[in-house]
Amino acid sequence: MPLVDLKDMLRHARAHGYAVGAYGAVGSNFVAAIVAGAEAAHAPVIVSFAESHFAHYDFPALIAAAQSTARRARVPVALFLDHGSGMDSAVAAIRHGCNGVMVDASHLPFDDNVAATRAVADMAHGAGVPVEGALGYVPGVEGEDAERHPGEMRPTSPGEAAIYVDATGVDFLAVSVGTVHGRLRGEPRLDLDRLAAIADAVGVPLVIHGGTGLSDEQYGALTARGVAKINYYTALSDLAAAAASNALADVEAGYTAAIDALRAAVADEVARTCAVFGAAGRADALLPACRHA
């Protein structure tokens, strides 16, 4: 199946009450495993590249490999720049092959967030690429995510969300309703009434960042209230690290055993969460609703 238009993909998801997983990739083995997991679930999938991870791999080389993997996939795939820092990042990502980009100006005052996001949206739309904006702030709570997403949580205002979407022209909106980047401490408390009010106020698919650690019931509550994209990385990272570490304990097995274990762990978690998000089995129905990217 081909690379598909991300806007079409997420419109279909919102209209049919499910979410597509946007799984963070930090190398070619992650890309292969993410697509393999989606194929096992027969689900559409987004392979996501966070700008904060670019220090750990060669982004132009990895996105080229991801394009090759996506075009050979048996399910619809989109390639996405996550947490792009601004115009230069968005331009580079589109040139290298991302068919969706996020500009994260959520740490800025409202008017500055609008201006920065609007500029990227105008540019990206000229290239036929949809844009995700962010309103409200989702912090990180542990490890690398605490460093990359510092500060306190700021919930998204439904009233401001309507103004923001209209003023920026974004195609999708990332919201803050109680999730955090990284590993959750304690029980997650989602503000579902706030989420429902945001969904009523805006006409675009909603996005959840910090998707790791919620219950199956909470994921269902999110998709029932307009969430069409769920970002998911920390659990993949933890499972991959544990699987590789266990494999490497047997020195005689060699490094390739760790690669195989990593791929299997990531693919299994992707397949499992595709089912939880409601995306499993949707690939064939989605494809006719999507333009090729």
DOVOFI-764467 format. One line per 10 residues: number of its first residue (from 1); their letters; for each residue x negated, y negated, z negated of C-alpha. Coordinates in steps of 0.2 Angstrom, whole numbers, always signed. Layout:
<rs>
NUM	a	X:Y:Z ~ ...
</rs>
This chain:
<rs>
1	mplvdlkdml	+0:+0:+0 ~ -6:-18:+3 ~ -11:-32:-8 ~ +6:-41:-11 ~ +11:-59:-14 ~ +11:-61:-33 ~ +26:-73:-33 ~ +37:-60:-25 ~ +31:-47:-36 ~ +35:-57:-52
11	rharahgyav	+52:-63:-45 ~ +57:-45:-42 ~ +51:-40:-60 ~ +61:-54:-68 ~ +77:-51:-58 ~ +76:-32:-62 ~ +72:-34:-81 ~ +54:-27:-82 ~ +37:-34:-83 ~ +21:-30:-73
21	gaygavgsnf	+5:-27:-83 ~ -9:-39:-79 ~ -24:-28:-85 ~ -41:-36:-88 ~ -55:-29:-78 ~ -74:-31:-83 ~ -82:-20:-70 ~ -78:-9:-55 ~ -74:+6:-67 ~ -61:-4:-75
31	vaaivagaea	-54:-9:-58 ~ -53:+9:-52 ~ -45:+15:-68 ~ -32:+1:-69 ~ -27:+6:-51 ~ -27:+24:-55 ~ -16:+22:-70 ~ -4:+12:-60 ~ -3:+25:-47 ~ +0:+38:-60
41	ahapvivsfa	+15:+28:-66 ~ +20:+23:-48 ~ +20:+5:-54 ~ +15:-12:-47 ~ +0:-19:-55 ~ -10:-35:-57 ~ -29:-33:-59 ~ -34:-48:-69 ~ -51:-57:-70 ~ -54:-69:-85
51	eshfahydfp	-66:-83:-82 ~ -73:-80:-100 ~ -79:-63:-94 ~ -89:-69:-79 ~ -105:-69:-89 ~ -104:-50:-90 ~ -102:-46:-71 ~ -105:-54:-54 ~ -87:-60:-50 ~ -89:-62:-31
61	aliaaaqsta	-95:-44:-30 ~ -82:-37:-41 ~ -68:-46:-33 ~ -74:-39:-16 ~ -74:-22:-23 ~ -57:-25:-31 ~ -50:-30:-14 ~ -56:-14:-6 ~ -48:-4:-20 ~ -32:-13:-19
71	rrarvpvalf	-30:-11:-1 ~ -32:+8:-3 ~ -20:+9:-17 ~ -4:+19:-17 ~ +5:+5:-26 ~ +7:-14:-24 ~ -7:-23:-31 ~ -11:-42:-35 ~ -28:-49:-40 ~ -27:-63:-53
81	ldhgsgmdsa	-39:-77:-60 ~ -35:-77:-79 ~ -38:-92:-90 ~ -47:-103:-76 ~ -54:-118:-83 ~ -50:-130:-69 ~ -50:-135:-51 ~ -67:-128:-47 ~ -63:-111:-54 ~ -47:-110:-45
91	vaairhgcng	-54:-115:-28 ~ -68:-102:-30 ~ -56:-88:-36 ~ -45:-91:-21 ~ -60:-92:-9 ~ -66:-75:-16 ~ -49:-66:-14 ~ -38:-69:-29 ~ -20:-71:-24 ~ -14:-79:-40
101	vmvdashlpf	-23:-91:-52 ~ -20:-97:-69 ~ -26:-114:-75 ~ -27:-115:-94 ~ -25:-133:-100 ~ -15:-128:-115 ~ -27:-135:-127 ~ -25:-153:-120 ~ -12:-165:-124 ~ +5:-163:-114
111	ddnvaatrav	+2:-177:-101 ~ -16:-171:-98 ~ -10:-153:-97 ~ +3:-158:-84 ~ -10:-168:-74 ~ -23:-154:-73 ~ -11:-141:-69 ~ -2:-151:-56 ~ -18:-154:-47 ~ -22:-135:-46
121	admahgagvp	-5:-131:-41 ~ -5:-143:-26 ~ -21:-136:-20 ~ -17:-118:-23 ~ +0:-120:-15 ~ -8:-127:+0 ~ -17:-110:+2 ~ -2:-100:-1 ~ -7:-95:-18 ~ +5:-96:-34
131	vegalgyvpg	-1:-103:-50 ~ +2:-99:-68 ~ +2:-113:-81 ~ +2:-113:-100 ~ +12:-123:-112 ~ +10:-120:-131 ~ -6:-112:-138 ~ -10:-93:-141 ~ -25:-92:-152 ~ -38:-78:-154
141	vegedaerhp	-39:-70:-171 ~ -54:-58:-171 ~ -71:-55:-162 ~ -74:-63:-145 ~ -56:-68:-144 ~ -58:-79:-159 ~ -72:-88:-150 ~ -64:-90:-133 ~ -47:-95:-140 ~ -51:-105:-156
151	gemrptspge	-38:-115:-166 ~ -20:-114:-173 ~ -5:-107:-164 ~ +6:-120:-156 ~ +23:-113:-151 ~ +31:-118:-134 ~ +45:-130:-135 ~ +59:-126:-123 ~ +63:-144:-119 ~ +45:-147:-115
161	aaiyvdatgv	+44:-131:-105 ~ +58:-138:-93 ~ +49:-154:-91 ~ +32:-146:-88 ~ +38:-133:-75 ~ +47:-147:-65 ~ +32:-159:-67 ~ +18:-146:-62 ~ +27:-135:-50 ~ +20:-120:-57
171	dflavsvgtv	+27:-103:-52 ~ +25:-94:-69 ~ +24:-100:-86 ~ +13:-93:-100 ~ +22:-96:-117 ~ +17:-95:-136 ~ +30:-86:-146 ~ +20:-77:-159 ~ +7:-66:-150 ~ -12:-68:-152
181	hgrlrgeprl	-27:-65:-141 ~ -37:-50:-148 ~ -32:-38:-162 ~ -17:-42:-172 ~ -18:-44:-191 ~ -3:-37:-199 ~ +14:-36:-191 ~ +18:-46:-176 ~ +32:-59:-178 ~ +39:-64:-161
191	dldrlaaiad	+51:-79:-160 ~ +63:-71:-148 ~ +76:-85:-150 ~ +63:-97:-144 ~ +59:-86:-130 ~ +77:-84:-124 ~ +79:-103:-125 ~ +63:-106:-114 ~ +70:-93:-102 ~ +86:-103:-101
201	avgvplvihg	+77:-119:-99 ~ +66:-114:-84 ~ +69:-105:-68 ~ +52:-96:-67 ~ +45:-79:-73 ~ +38:-80:-90 ~ +21:-73:-95 ~ +15:-66:-112 ~ -4:-68:-117 ~ -10:-57:-131
211	gtglsdeqyg	+0:-42:-126 ~ -10:-29:-136 ~ -2:-22:-153 ~ +16:-25:-150 ~ +29:-11:-153 ~ +38:-3:-138 ~ +54:-11:-144 ~ +46:-28:-144 ~ +40:-26:-127 ~ +58:-22:-122
221	altargvaki	+64:-38:-131 ~ +51:-48:-121 ~ +57:-41:-104 ~ +75:-44:-108 ~ +71:-62:-111 ~ +63:-67:-94 ~ +45:-60:-97 ~ +39:-53:-80 ~ +20:-52:-84 ~ +11:-46:-99
231	nyytalsdla	-8:-48:-101 ~ -16:-33:-108 ~ -35:-31:-111 ~ -40:-29:-130 ~ -33:-11:-131 ~ -41:-6:-115 ~ -58:-13:-121 ~ -56:-4:-138 ~ -51:+13:-130 ~ -65:+12:-116
241	aaaasnalad	-78:+8:-130 ~ -72:+23:-140 ~ -72:+35:-126 ~ -89:+30:-119 ~ -96:+31:-136 ~ -90:+48:-140 ~ -96:+54:-123 ~ -113:+47:-126 ~ -115:+56:-142 ~ -119:+71:-131
251	veagytaaid	-135:+65:-124 ~ -136:+80:-112 ~ -120:+76:-104 ~ -128:+60:-97 ~ -122:+43:-93 ~ -109:+48:-80 ~ -99:+57:-93 ~ -97:+41:-102 ~ -91:+33:-86 ~ -78:+47:-83
261	alraavadev	-72:+46:-101 ~ -70:+27:-100 ~ -60:+28:-83 ~ -49:+42:-90 ~ -45:+32:-106 ~ -41:+16:-97 ~ -30:+24:-84 ~ -20:+34:-97 ~ -17:+17:-107 ~ -12:+8:-91
271	artcavfgaa	+0:+22:-86 ~ +8:+22:-103 ~ +10:+4:-104 ~ +18:+3:-86 ~ +31:+14:-93 ~ +34:+4:-109 ~ +35:-12:-99 ~ +48:-4:-87 ~ +37:-5:-72 ~ +34:+14:-70
281	gradallpac	+43:+20:-54 ~ +46:+3:-47 ~ +33:+3:-33 ~ +44:+9:-19 ~ +58:-3:-23 ~ +46:-18:-25 ~ +36:-16:-9 ~ +50:-22:+3 ~ +53:-37:-8 ~ +35:-43:-6
291	rha	+26:-52:+7 ~ +8:-45:+11 ~ -5:-56:+3
</rs>
